[in-house]
Amino acid sequence: MSNFSEARLQIREAQARHRPVEEMVRGACVPYFRRGEMSIPAFKLPPGGDPETDGRAKSLRLMSKAASLPIDFFFYDLEDAAPDNPDFKPLARRFVVEAFETLDLSGRVRAFRPNNIRTPYFEDDIVEVVGAIGEKLDAIVLPKTETADEVRDVQEILRTVQRCAGRDNTIRLEVLIESPRAFVDAEQIAAIEDVSALVFGAWDFARTIGGRVEPDSWLQDQGTARQLLPILAAAHGKEAVDAVTATLPIRPKDPTDARAKAAYEAAILAAKRDAEDARRIGYAAKWILHPDQIEPIQGAWTPSREEALAALDLTRRYTEAAIAGSGAELHGNALADKAVVGTEWWQVRAGLNAGILNASDIQATGHTLESLERTVRTR
């Protein structure tokens, strides 16, 4: 009889090396939950108005309204949504700080978007805004990224500003991928410790490769880039956020205008379609530009209670089948193994995050949340 002691030793040595490498899934290293991310202009000046007074009033009114919207993640925008004018950028910074200091922004992920690191605005964006309200920030949205080295530098700069201010909270980075060079570096960017998400910037991406964003075809036209970002992000336990929908829902000024009403309804349906597509291919959230996009977009990641309970029950049955000695469970007229049940587990997680499921629902299964999740994870 053959002696396999050498092979057994080799196996055990290999296992000792590989056991510490856990299965990595989307969001394992992300400390917050969101289904939509909404951009809010940090500076808005009425025509002919005074920047200091009228600009402040209108800007803070916009930022205050945003604080009342049912959005999971919002950011005040110092970049594209604030005029590229050295006279207005300082006012925009001041208004962002005032908004954070005076508004109730609790119950959602709080962020702002600075100008990119190559601009003359970046230094004051970081020092003046983060320096003033860094303890209230969960993240910054980093635009026009080109390389992973750039993101590492921003990470260290933020840590230094926080340390100088005597704070210990980590400000996460949501990094826009909107150029071919950033796309090539996306996997390295996702590996950076404080990065939470890769954000697809469809319009700038199209601009930098000489393409176009067409409302009816962009999901397919940019399909390769869109599909890869959730994979690269999840490989490091991070998440991906999908780009804006190409058509905005503009409410008809005249309620009897059938054409305007149809265009508005079509834009809402487009937001819903794009968000559902993003969810299916692994995105955790989608960018939002208009309040009327919140419900159709966040709804794509929000199961009904019936759907969430059905997914929870399938997980329970699979867990109990595994304990009893079976590796699969019937799901309709098909067998559901670990992989199938694992895809349904996202519905359970989404239900818990959205408050559709609660601790009592988990308790009713007779198992803990950890034991249920352990069943559908590779270990």
C-alpha positions as CSV (number, residue, x, y, z in Angstrom):
1,M,0.0,0.0,0.0
2,S,1.3,3.4,-0.9
3,N,2.6,5.8,1.8
4,F,1.2,9.2,1.3
5,S,2.7,10.9,4.3
6,E,4.8,13.2,2.1
7,A,1.6,14.3,0.2
8,R,-0.3,14.8,3.5
9,L,2.5,17.0,4.9
10,Q,2.5,19.0,1.7
11,I,-1.3,19.5,1.9
12,R,-1.1,20.6,5.5
13,E,1.7,23.1,4.8
14,A,-0.3,24.5,1.9
15,Q,-3.5,24.7,4.0
16,A,-1.6,26.6,6.7
17,R,-0.6,29.2,4.1
18,H,-4.0,29.5,2.5
19,R,-6.5,29.2,5.4
20,P,-5.9,32.9,6.5
21,V,-7.1,34.0,3.1
22,E,-10.9,34.4,3.6
23,E,-13.4,34.6,0.8
24,M,-13.8,38.2,-0.3
25,V,-17.2,39.5,-1.2
26,R,-18.7,42.9,-2.0
27,G,-18.8,45.3,0.9
28,A,-16.9,43.2,3.4
29,C,-14.6,46.2,4.1
30,V,-17.2,49.0,3.8
31,P,-18.5,50.4,7.0
32,Y,-21.7,52.0,5.7
33,F,-24.8,51.1,3.6
34,R,-26.2,53.1,0.8
35,R,-28.3,52.5,-2.3
36,G,-28.1,55.9,-3.9
37,E,-25.6,58.8,-3.8
38,M,-26.9,62.3,-4.5
39,S,-24.9,65.3,-5.6
40,I,-25.9,68.6,-4.2
41,P,-24.4,71.9,-5.5
42,A,-22.3,73.7,-2.9
43,F,-22.8,77.1,-4.7
44,K,-25.7,78.5,-6.6
45,L,-26.0,82.2,-7.5
46,P,-29.3,83.7,-8.6
47,P,-29.0,85.8,-11.8
48,G,-27.7,89.2,-11.0
49,G,-27.4,88.3,-7.3
50,D,-24.7,89.1,-4.8
51,P,-22.4,86.1,-4.2
52,E,-21.9,86.8,-0.5
53,T,-25.6,87.3,0.4
54,D,-27.9,85.9,-2.4
55,G,-25.4,83.2,-3.2
56,R,-25.3,82.1,0.5
57,A,-29.1,82.2,0.8
58,K,-29.7,80.1,-2.3
59,S,-26.9,77.7,-1.7
60,L,-27.9,76.9,1.9
61,R,-31.5,76.6,0.9
62,L,-30.5,73.9,-1.6
63,M,-28.2,72.1,0.9
64,S,-30.9,72.3,3.6
65,K,-33.5,70.8,1.3
66,A,-31.1,67.9,0.6
67,A,-30.9,67.2,4.3
68,S,-34.6,66.5,4.3
69,L,-34.6,64.0,1.4
70,P,-34.8,60.3,2.0
71,I,-31.4,59.6,0.5
72,D,-28.8,57.2,1.9
73,F,-25.7,59.1,0.9
74,F,-25.3,62.7,-0.2
75,F,-22.4,64.9,-1.0
76,Y,-22.0,68.6,-1.3
77,D,-20.2,69.3,-4.5
78,L,-17.3,71.8,-4.7
79,E,-16.2,70.4,-8.1
80,D,-18.4,70.4,-11.2
81,A,-21.5,71.7,-9.5
82,A,-19.6,74.8,-8.2
83,P,-18.4,77.4,-10.8
84,D,-14.8,77.1,-11.9
85,N,-14.1,80.6,-10.7
86,P,-11.5,81.5,-8.1
87,D,-13.9,84.1,-6.7
88,F,-16.7,81.6,-6.0
89,K,-14.8,78.5,-4.8
90,P,-13.9,80.0,-1.4
91,L,-17.6,80.9,-0.9
92,A,-18.6,77.3,-1.8
93,R,-16.2,75.9,0.8
94,R,-17.6,78.3,3.5
95,F,-21.2,77.3,2.6
96,V,-20.4,73.6,2.9
97,V,-18.8,74.1,6.4
98,E,-21.8,76.2,7.5
99,A,-24.2,73.5,6.2
100,F,-22.4,70.8,8.1
101,E,-22.3,72.9,11.3
102,T,-25.9,74.0,11.3
103,L,-28.0,71.3,9.6
104,D,-29.1,68.0,11.0
105,L,-27.4,65.6,8.6
106,S,-27.8,62.5,10.7
107,G,-29.1,59.2,9.5
108,R,-27.2,59.1,6.2
109,V,-23.7,58.9,4.9
110,R,-22.2,62.4,4.8
111,A,-19.6,63.5,2.2
112,F,-18.4,66.3,0.0
113,R,-16.6,66.3,-3.3
114,P,-13.4,68.4,-3.6
115,N,-11.8,69.5,-6.8
116,N,-9.2,67.1,-8.0
117,I,-5.6,67.1,-6.7
118,R,-4.1,68.8,-9.8
119,T,-6.3,71.9,-9.4
120,P,-5.3,75.1,-7.5
121,Y,-8.5,74.6,-5.4
122,F,-7.6,71.2,-3.9
123,E,-5.4,72.4,-1.1
124,D,-8.0,74.7,0.4
125,D,-10.8,72.3,-0.2
126,I,-9.1,69.7,2.0
127,V,-7.6,71.9,4.6
128,E,-10.4,74.4,5.1
129,V,-13.4,71.9,4.8
130,V,-11.9,68.8,6.3
131,G,-10.0,70.8,8.9
132,A,-13.2,72.5,10.0
133,I,-15.8,69.6,9.9
134,G,-13.7,66.4,9.6
135,E,-15.4,64.8,12.6
136,K,-18.8,65.0,10.8
137,L,-17.5,63.5,7.5
138,D,-17.9,59.9,6.5
139,A,-16.4,60.1,3.1
140,I,-15.1,62.3,0.3
141,V,-15.9,61.7,-3.3
142,L,-12.6,62.0,-5.2
143,P,-13.0,63.2,-8.8
144,K,-10.8,63.0,-12.0
145,T,-8.6,60.3,-10.5
146,E,-5.8,59.2,-12.7
147,T,-3.6,56.8,-10.7
148,A,-3.6,54.6,-7.5
149,D,-0.6,56.7,-6.3
150,E,-2.7,59.8,-6.4
151,V,-5.4,58.1,-4.2
152,R,-2.7,56.9,-1.7
153,D,-1.5,60.4,-1.4
154,V,-5.0,61.7,-0.8
155,Q,-5.5,59.0,1.9
156,E,-2.4,60.1,3.7
157,I,-3.2,63.8,3.4
158,L,-6.6,63.2,4.9
159,R,-5.1,61.2,7.8
160,T,-2.7,64.0,8.4
161,V,-5.4,66.7,8.5
162,Q,-7.4,64.6,10.9
163,R,-4.4,64.0,13.1
164,C,-3.5,67.7,13.1
165,A,-7.1,68.5,14.2
166,G,-7.0,65.9,17.0
167,R,-9.5,63.6,15.5
168,D,-9.5,59.8,15.1
169,N,-12.3,59.1,12.7
170,T,-11.5,57.7,9.3
171,I,-12.8,59.5,6.2
172,R,-13.4,57.0,3.5
173,L,-12.7,57.6,-0.2
174,E,-15.3,57.1,-3.0
175,V,-13.1,57.2,-6.1
176,L,-14.5,58.2,-9.4
177,I,-13.2,56.1,-12.3
178,E,-13.7,58.3,-15.3
179,S,-10.6,58.0,-17.5
180,P,-8.8,55.1,-19.3
181,R,-5.8,55.4,-17.0
182,A,-8.0,55.3,-13.8
183,F,-9.7,52.3,-15.3
184,V,-6.4,50.5,-15.8
185,D,-5.5,51.3,-12.2
186,A,-8.9,50.5,-10.7
187,E,-7.9,47.2,-9.1
188,Q,-5.0,48.9,-7.3
189,I,-7.3,51.7,-6.2
190,A,-9.8,49.3,-4.8
191,A,-7.0,47.7,-2.7
192,I,-6.2,51.0,-0.9
193,E,-7.3,50.7,2.7
194,D,-9.5,53.8,3.1
195,V,-11.2,53.4,-0.3
196,S,-14.9,52.3,0.1
197,A,-16.0,52.4,-3.5
198,L,-15.2,52.7,-7.2
199,V,-17.7,55.1,-8.8
200,F,-18.2,54.9,-12.5
201,G,-18.2,58.3,-14.3
202,A,-19.8,57.4,-17.6
203,W,-19.7,60.9,-19.1
204,D,-16.1,61.7,-18.4
205,F,-15.1,58.2,-19.3
206,A,-16.8,58.6,-22.7
207,R,-15.2,62.0,-23.2
208,T,-11.7,60.6,-22.5
209,I,-12.0,57.7,-24.9
210,G,-13.8,59.6,-27.6
211,G,-17.2,58.0,-27.1
212,R,-20.7,59.1,-26.4
213,V,-23.4,58.5,-23.8
214,E,-26.7,57.7,-25.4
215,P,-29.7,57.3,-23.1
216,D,-31.0,54.2,-24.8
217,S,-27.8,52.3,-25.4
218,W,-25.1,53.4,-22.9
219,L,-25.7,50.3,-20.7
220,Q,-24.5,48.2,-23.6
221,D,-22.0,50.7,-25.1
222,Q,-20.1,50.9,-21.8
223,G,-20.9,47.4,-20.8
224,T,-17.3,46.2,-20.4
225,A,-16.2,48.9,-18.1
226,R,-19.4,48.9,-16.1
227,Q,-19.3,45.1,-15.5
228,L,-15.6,45.1,-14.5
229,L,-15.8,47.7,-11.8
230,P,-18.0,45.7,-9.4
231,I,-15.7,42.7,-9.8
232,L,-12.5,44.7,-9.2
233,A,-14.1,46.4,-6.2
234,A,-15.5,43.2,-4.6
235,A,-12.1,41.5,-5.0
236,H,-10.9,43.8,-2.1
237,G,-14.2,43.8,-0.2
238,K,-15.2,47.2,-1.6
239,E,-18.2,48.3,-3.5
240,A,-19.0,49.9,-6.9
241,V,-21.4,52.8,-7.5
242,D,-23.0,53.1,-11.0
243,A,-23.0,56.3,-13.1
244,V,-25.9,58.8,-13.5
245,T,-28.8,57.9,-15.7
246,A,-28.4,59.8,-18.9
247,T,-31.9,61.4,-18.8
248,L,-33.1,63.6,-16.0
249,P,-36.8,63.7,-15.0
250,I,-37.9,67.3,-15.6
251,R,-41.4,67.9,-14.2
252,P,-43.8,69.5,-16.7
253,K,-44.5,73.1,-15.9
254,D,-47.9,72.7,-17.6
255,P,-49.7,69.6,-16.3
256,T,-51.7,69.4,-19.5
257,D,-48.6,69.1,-21.6
258,A,-48.8,65.5,-22.7
259,R,-45.4,65.4,-24.4
260,A,-43.6,66.8,-21.4
261,K,-45.5,64.4,-19.1
262,A,-44.5,61.5,-21.3
263,A,-40.8,62.6,-21.3
264,Y,-40.9,62.9,-17.5
265,E,-42.4,59.4,-17.0
266,A,-39.9,58.0,-19.5
267,A,-37.0,59.5,-17.5
268,I,-38.3,57.9,-14.3
269,L,-38.6,54.5,-16.0
270,A,-35.0,54.9,-17.4
271,A,-33.7,55.6,-13.9
272,K,-35.5,52.4,-12.6
273,R,-34.3,50.3,-15.6
274,D,-30.6,51.5,-15.2
275,A,-30.7,50.9,-11.4
276,E,-32.1,47.4,-11.8
277,D,-29.5,46.6,-14.4
278,A,-26.8,47.9,-12.0
279,R,-28.0,45.8,-9.1
280,R,-28.0,42.6,-11.3
281,I,-24.4,43.1,-12.3
282,G,-23.1,43.7,-8.8
283,Y,-23.3,47.4,-8.1
284,A,-24.1,48.4,-4.5
285,A,-25.6,51.8,-5.4
286,K,-26.2,54.4,-8.1
287,W,-25.5,58.1,-8.5
288,I,-28.5,60.4,-8.2
289,L,-28.8,63.9,-9.6
290,H,-32.5,64.7,-9.1
291,P,-34.8,64.1,-6.1
292,D,-37.4,62.3,-8.3
293,Q,-34.7,59.6,-9.1
294,I,-34.4,58.7,-5.4
295,E,-37.3,56.3,-5.2
296,P,-36.8,54.4,-8.5
297,I,-33.1,54.1,-7.9
298,Q,-33.0,53.2,-4.2
299,G,-36.0,51.0,-4.8
300,A,-33.9,48.8,-7.1
301,W,-31.9,47.7,-4.0
302,T,-34.9,47.5,-1.7
303,P,-36.8,44.1,-1.7
304,S,-40.4,43.9,-0.6
305,R,-40.9,42.3,2.8
306,E,-42.3,39.2,1.0
307,E,-39.2,38.9,-1.1
308,A,-36.9,39.4,1.8
309,L,-38.8,36.9,4.0
310,A,-38.7,34.3,1.1
311,A,-34.9,34.7,0.8
312,L,-34.6,34.4,4.6
313,D,-36.7,31.2,4.6
314,L,-34.7,29.7,1.7
315,T,-31.5,30.3,3.7
316,R,-33.0,28.8,6.8
317,R,-34.1,25.7,4.9
318,Y,-30.7,25.3,3.3
319,T,-29.0,25.8,6.7
320,E,-31.1,23.0,8.2
321,A,-30.6,20.8,5.2
322,A,-26.9,21.2,5.5
323,I,-27.1,20.3,9.2
324,A,-29.2,17.2,8.3
325,G,-26.7,16.1,5.7
326,S,-27.9,17.5,2.4
327,G,-25.9,19.9,0.3
328,A,-28.9,21.4,-1.6
329,E,-32.5,22.4,-1.0
330,L,-35.5,22.6,-3.3
331,H,-36.2,26.2,-4.6
332,G,-39.3,26.0,-6.7
333,N,-38.7,23.2,-9.2
334,A,-34.9,23.5,-9.0
335,L,-32.2,22.5,-6.5
336,A,-30.6,25.4,-4.6
337,D,-27.1,24.8,-3.5
338,K,-24.7,27.2,-1.7
339,A,-24.2,29.4,-4.7
340,V,-27.9,29.8,-5.5
341,V,-28.8,30.5,-1.8
342,G,-25.9,32.8,-1.5
343,T,-27.3,35.1,-4.3
344,E,-30.6,35.2,-2.4
345,W,-28.7,36.1,0.8
346,W,-28.2,39.6,-0.6
347,Q,-32.0,40.1,-0.4
348,V,-31.8,39.3,3.3
349,R,-28.9,41.7,3.8
350,A,-30.8,44.4,1.8
351,G,-33.9,43.8,3.8
352,L,-32.0,44.2,7.1
353,N,-30.2,47.4,5.9
354,A,-33.4,49.0,4.7
355,G,-35.4,48.1,7.9
356,I,-37.7,45.7,6.0
357,L,-36.4,42.7,8.1
358,N,-35.6,43.0,11.8
359,A,-34.0,41.0,14.6
360,S,-37.3,39.2,15.3
361,D,-37.4,37.8,11.8
362,I,-33.9,36.4,12.2
363,Q,-34.8,35.0,15.6
364,A,-37.9,33.3,14.2
365,T,-35.7,31.1,12.0
366,G,-34.2,29.5,15.1
367,H,-30.7,30.5,13.9
368,T,-28.4,33.5,14.4
369,L,-27.6,35.9,11.6
370,E,-23.9,34.7,11.8
371,S,-24.9,31.0,11.5
372,L,-27.1,31.7,8.5
373,E,-24.5,33.7,6.7
374,R,-21.8,31.1,7.5
375,T,-23.8,28.5,5.7
376,V,-23.8,30.5,2.4
377,R,-20.2,31.6,2.6
378,T,-17.2,29.6,1.4
379,R,-14.8,28.8,4.2
